[in-house]
Amino acid sequence: MIEITDSTFEELVLKSDKPVIIDLWAEWCGPCRMVGPPLSEISEDYDGKVVVGKLDVDANPATTMKYGIRNIPTVLFFKNGELVDKQVGAVPKGHYLTKLEPLL
């Protein structure tokens, strides 16, 4: 998984030629720790097909505000630079895959 920031968001997400999954999280968020492992597995399983990244909401307020993030963990799904889906709250890996598969 890659680290995404306000300054790298456009290049890594909006200009990506692959689908992008972003985990919006914060260090103090307990449920956020449950999202990392399944997304790390997806990053490995779909290496070269999907970009998987993390964005710290406390350190990157511009992106957080732009997408109206009020609850974390939130996982955003992008394709061709457009937000196409999101998941609020921690869910099993299969739930993320259900949202990812149509984007491939």
Buried (B, 14 or more C-beta within 10 A) or exposed (E): BEEBBBEBBEEBBEEBEBBBBBBBBBEEBEEBEBBBEBBBBBBEEBEEEBBBBBBBBEEBEEBBEEBEBEEBBBBBBBBEEEBBBBBEEBBEBEBBBEBBEEBE
